Amino acid sequence: CYELFCYCPLEVGPLLSCRHCFGGELAVWGIFVATAWCLHLQLSILMVSRGFCFCPKHTYQIIPGVPAGAVRMFVYLSVALVIGLVAGVLLLLGSISQCRAAPEGLLPGYRARSEPMTAAAGCTVVVAPLLLFFGRVLL
């Protein structure tokens, strides 16, 4: 959050104008993943309360209390999360290859990589699949 408020002000309408290399891309990615995660979590809780099981062996069974639209939305959000995490890995690889760490003296026009955003994105990409598995499948 600190990075967004200090280095990514909303100067040009609703668009972020970040001062660090790959800062805007990582910020938009983080907002997308957080939104998809919250919607997926809420839908997961509602579906479990109606008797839905995330076990792979029950994938093709129709559960009477769970609407088909909710199951479809759950699948769409799951796919969106997987695509978002793959995009996060690609963004991290792109930021590592194209952005350098901050040098001793600032050069004119030089934009250093945002270390806090890179670290947060890296932690999200590593931890999110584990949390999805242990939090949703092993209920």
ABEGO torsion letter per residue (X at the ends): XAAAAAABBBABEABBBBABBGAAAAAAAAAAAAAAAAAAAAAAAAAAAAGBBABAAAAABBBAABBAAAAAAAAAAAAAAAAAAAAAAAAAAAAAAABBBBBABBBBGBBBBBAAAAAAAAAAAAAAAAAAAAAAAAX
